Amino acid sequence: MENSRPLDALNAARNRRVIVDLKNGKQFMGKLKAFDIHINIVLEEAEEHENGSLKRKLGVVFVRGDTIIMISPA
């Protein structure tokens, strides 16, 4: 399946685990539940990772799109 637009790639990742890298150096992993045109996202079963290891479990989180550097399949 080829994605023609960035939002198509995010749509394909919906309900799947993703890794989200933020500008402040934090990294979240969780199931992508929702997003909007600003790439604000909602993750379920979210975890904060630091240096490759689990730092804390967060549950449901909302992440502002302008803080995100990268979203990748987990």
LINPEKA-V452399 format. One line per field, one symbol per residue. burial: I if it has 24 or more other C-alpha atoms within 12 Angstrom, else O. A space follows every 10 residues. Layout:
burial: ???
This chain:
burial: OOOOOOOOOI OOIIOIIIII IOOOOIIIII IIIIIOOOIO IIIIOIIIOO OOOOOOOOOO IIIOOOOIOI IIOO
